[in-house]
Amino acid sequence: MNDAPAVGSIVAKCRENVDVGLPNYVSGTDPGRAGVDVYSFGAAYLGPSYTPFNLPGDPSSEKFTAKNLELSKSFSDRLDDRVHLLQGFDNLRRAVDQSGAMNAVDELNQQAISLLTSEKARNAFDLSQESEALRERYGHHAWGQRALLSRRLVEAGCSFVTMAMEKPYQSGVEWLKQGTYNWDSHAVNCHLFDDARVRLPIYDRANTALVEDIHNRGLDKKVLLVVTGEFGRTPRINSQIGTQTGVQQPGRDHWPRAMSMLVSGGGMRTGQVVGATNSKGEEPKERPLTPNDLWATVYRHLGIDYTKSFPDLTGRPMPILPFGKPIDELLSS
């Protein structure tokens, strides 16, 4: 559960006046992984109206739909009546609600009605409008089509999209007994090298296609892409008996002291490596940076003052970032 708002929630709050007929914060996950606490996507003290509009499921499936964006004819005929009915019931004293839940209900009702009546939203979520060649370039699997869907959403004006890429063993990719669901590559979970041979080509294909597509469509000044996990893995490989295989196999554990990530677009100076670790990948050696520096860079790109504060539920001011500043090497002159 979030103690502080997720980055997407901060963006949704700071850009809440941006209305393009789409949610300002969208996430894509596997079914059953849509809860905001799974990836700490929650809004904490900002309130539930700033959590993501989630798209659970596999976008490469013919059965995939953006739920709650389609109206039956009978309901469509009565939508105006339902809106008036909601307004008629709205006589509660929301001023006494310190949690912000009732205000969130109001805002979520407005968002839901806006989405239901938005042709732009339905078009943005409709991958069938893309050419088969482009869909194939991304890959006909959940990861590839989530990446393509993210490009459609930001091109349509969505402020922040985050897509979870876990469980490669779907969309026609056969399950590997010595593989793992997510990226938790402990030796007890997977054979690191066998799992990587399946996982990395899918990951590479989806993300390189997204970078190319963003640039080919002239979106590289507008769209900033960040590809990352939450921490690094141990520089030294260890072996344990796998839970699924029952044999000794190699893996890597959690390593918070160093990691790498990919950043592209955003009108930045790209084609460079910023910072370095020691020769064993253990510790930062040159230009150490923190996640806050990355997020300060993202907020700056979106026109958000990362030094701003918001009150928590007790009224205490909470800064967007406790420290950190934009990464100078990435900023265009």
RAVENQUI-V965311 format. One record per backbone hydrogen bond with DSSP energy under -0.5 kcal/mol. NH is the residue of the N-H (numbers start at 1). CO is the residue of the C=O. If there is no record, write none. Layout:
# RAVENQUI-V965311
nh=NH co=CO
nh=NH co=CO
This chain:
# RAVENQUI-V965311
nh=6 co=42
nh=10 co=6
nh=11 co=7
nh=12 co=8
nh=13 co=9
nh=14 co=10
nh=15 co=11
nh=16 co=13
nh=18 co=15
nh=19 co=17
nh=20 co=18
nh=20 co=22
nh=26 co=160
nh=27 co=53
nh=28 co=162
nh=29 co=55
nh=33 co=30
nh=38 co=35
nh=39 co=35
nh=41 co=36
nh=42 co=36
nh=46 co=43
nh=47 co=44
nh=50 co=47
nh=51 co=48
nh=53 co=25
nh=54 co=52
nh=55 co=27
nh=56 co=54
nh=57 co=29
nh=59 co=57
nh=61 co=58
nh=64 co=61
nh=67 co=65
nh=69 co=66
nh=76 co=72
nh=77 co=73
nh=78 co=74
nh=78 co=75
nh=79 co=75
nh=79 co=76
nh=82 co=78
nh=83 co=79
nh=84 co=80
nh=85 co=81
nh=86 co=82
nh=87 co=83
nh=88 co=84
nh=89 co=85
nh=90 co=86
nh=90 co=87
nh=91 co=89
nh=94 co=92
nh=96 co=93
nh=97 co=94
nh=98 co=96
nh=100 co=97
nh=104 co=100
nh=105 co=101
nh=106 co=102
nh=107 co=103
nh=108 co=104
nh=109 co=105
nh=110 co=106
nh=111 co=107
nh=112 co=108
nh=113 co=109
nh=114 co=110
nh=115 co=111
nh=116 co=112
nh=117 co=113
nh=118 co=115
nh=119 co=117
nh=122 co=118
nh=123 co=119
nh=124 co=120
nh=125 co=121
nh=126 co=123
nh=127 co=125
nh=129 co=126
nh=130 co=127
nh=135 co=131
nh=136 co=132
nh=137 co=133
nh=138 co=134
nh=139 co=135
nh=141 co=139
nh=145 co=141
nh=146 co=142
nh=147 co=143
nh=148 co=144
nh=149 co=145
nh=150 co=146
nh=151 co=147
nh=152 co=148
nh=153 co=149
nh=154 co=150
nh=155 co=151
nh=156 co=152
nh=157 co=154
nh=158 co=153
nh=160 co=24
nh=162 co=26
nh=164 co=28
nh=166 co=164
nh=167 co=181
nh=170 co=168
nh=173 co=170
nh=174 co=172
nh=177 co=175
nh=179 co=176
nh=185 co=183
nh=186 co=184
nh=189 co=186
nh=190 co=186
nh=191 co=178
nh=192 co=190
nh=192 co=250
nh=195 co=191
nh=196 co=192
nh=197 co=193
nh=198 co=194
nh=198 co=195
nh=199 co=195
nh=200 co=196
nh=202 co=198
nh=203 co=199
nh=204 co=200
nh=205 co=201
nh=206 co=202
nh=207 co=203
nh=208 co=204
nh=209 co=205
nh=210 co=206
nh=211 co=207
nh=212 co=208
nh=213 co=209
nh=214 co=210
nh=215 co=211
nh=216 co=212
nh=217 co=213
nh=218 co=215
nh=219 co=214
nh=220 co=214
nh=223 co=219
nh=225 co=223
nh=225 co=264
nh=227 co=262
nh=228 co=226
nh=232 co=255
nh=234 co=253
nh=238 co=251
nh=240 co=249
nh=242 co=247
nh=243 co=188
nh=246 co=242
nh=249 co=240
nh=251 co=238
nh=252 co=185
nh=255 co=232
nh=258 co=255
nh=262 co=227
nh=264 co=225
nh=266 co=223
nh=267 co=220
nh=268 co=265
nh=269 co=330
nh=270 co=268
nh=275 co=273
nh=276 co=286
nh=278 co=283
nh=281 co=278
nh=285 co=276
nh=286 co=276
nh=293 co=290
nh=294 co=290
nh=295 co=291
nh=296 co=292
nh=297 co=293
nh=298 co=294
nh=299 co=295
nh=300 co=296
nh=301 co=297
nh=302 co=298
nh=303 co=300
nh=304 co=299
nh=306 co=304
nh=308 co=305
nh=310 co=318
nh=312 co=316
nh=315 co=312
nh=318 co=310
nh=320 co=308
nh=321 co=306
nh=328 co=326
nh=330 co=327
nh=331 co=327
nh=331 co=328
